[in-house]
Amino acid sequence: MVLRSFSAALVLFILSAASAQADFSPGADGAGDPFYPQAGNGGYDVRTYSIELDYEPQNEQLDGDVTITARATQDLSSFNLDLRDLKVESVTVNGAAASFTRKGQELTITPAAGLRKGREFTTRVVYGGHVNYVLDPDHSKDGWIPTDDGAFVVNEPQGAPTWFPANDTPKDFAIFDFTITVPEGRTALANGRLVSETHNGDTATWRWAESSPMVTYLTTATNGVFDLEKGTVNGLPEYNAVDPQTRRFGQKEPNPALAWQRLGLHDPALDLFTELYGPYPYDSVGGIVDWAPDVFYSLESQTKPNYWHIPTEATVVHELAHQWFGDAVVLEEWPDMWLNEGFATWSEWIWFERTYPTTGPTAQDQFDALYATPEDSAAGQDLWFPAPNALAGPEELFHTPVYDRGAMTLQALRQKVGEGVFFQIIRTWYSENRFSNVTTEDFIATAERVSGQQLDQFFQAWLFEEGRPESW
Ligand SMILES: [Zn+2]
C-alpha cells in the first residue's frame, strides 16, 4: 500500500496506535486456585522481591517499602498485588507515580503507561499501619502474628499479604531479600543467609537474602528476643534462633536447652534425607524456636522452619523434610496438600525406622497401627474421612487424612512396588521437580513411569475414595 496524503498517513497512524492500545488489558485479580481463587494474580511473573520493614512491637506498627521486579506475561493496562489492611502511601512503576485502588485483599495498580508483554518492570510500594494477621477457614492464625516480644511470621496458606504486597500464589517463584529494623535488643530473622546486622542506637537492622527460588507462603520475618547461633552443618551455614522464654506448651518453666537439643537434629536428619531423597535444595539451613503459645502450629518456612513452642523430634524432622517436599517441590494448587504433608509425615516414619533400627518403630509399624483404626470409631472418622485428595474445601486443608493417610499412601506404595523402586520414584520426583510446581496427577505419572506398573486403582483407593481402603 502506498500512502497518498499526509492526512491518510495520520489516520493510519492514529488507527494503529489505537489498535496497539487496545491490546493492553488488566491482569487477572486471582490465580484461580480452587480453594483460594483471589490469591495471586495474573499477567506477570515476579522475579525479585526486595522487602524493607520497620516494626514497632509495642504498638504493632509495621512500615514497609517493597520493590518488586516482574516480567509482564501479557500487555498490561493494570495489574494486581495482594495486600491486606495496611495503608498504601505510594506506588511507582518504573519510577513513575502509578494510581491504585484497594478492594479486599486486592491492590490494583494502574501504571502511567501500559506494560508490554515480555518486558521487565519495577514496582515500588510504600505502605504501613497497624499489622493484622488473617484467620484461615480452619480458624488458625496466619501471617504476621504479634508475640509478647515481637512477631511470629508464618504464611501458609494466605498470610504473606498481611505484611507485604505479594503475588500470593504457590505458582510464582521469586528471589527475596529482607531488610528488617526492630528495636535494639531484638533479633529479626528471615529466609536464607545473614547479610548484615547493623546497630543504629535505639534500633537494629537485619539483612537476609535467600538466593534460591521461593514462593510467598514460605517467607518469614519472625522477630523478637532470640539467641541466634551461627554455625555450620554439612558444609552449609546454619542459623538457629531460640527465644529464651520458649518451653513445651503446657509447661510453666522456659527450657531453651531442650530447644537447642532439638535443633541439633539438623545434622543427622540432613544426612539421612540427603541420602534418601537427593541433595538439600538450599545454601543455608536453620530453625526458629519461638514462644507463641496462641498459634498451635509450626511451619516449614524456607531454610528456617518456625516452631511455636519447643518441637518434638518428629516435628523437627517433619519440617526439615518439607525443605525437599513442599518448599523445593511445590504444589500447584492447595487441594493437593497431601503432596506436602503426606511426604513430611512419612519422612518422620522413615527417620525413626532408620535412626533407631532396633527400637523402631518402622514405617510399616506406623502404617499397621493406623490401619487398625476402625472406620466407625471417633479416631477412624478422623483418619479415613475425607480422602486425602478429595477435600471439600480449605477448612479441611490440614485435617488428619492429609497427613496420616497421605503418609500411609506412600508406605503402601513402598510395599507395592518394593524398596528399590519406591526410593527411585521419590528421588526422581525430587530431581525432576525441584523449584517447580506439581500436581497429584504428576506424581501418579512419575510412579507409573518409574515402576512400569499401572497404579490408577492403587491411587484411587488411597487418595480419592473416603473410608478405609480394603484392597489396592
Ligand atoms: Zn507439614
Residues whose N, C-alpha, C, O or C-beta is under 5 A from the ligand:
A	BS01	ZN	E341 A344
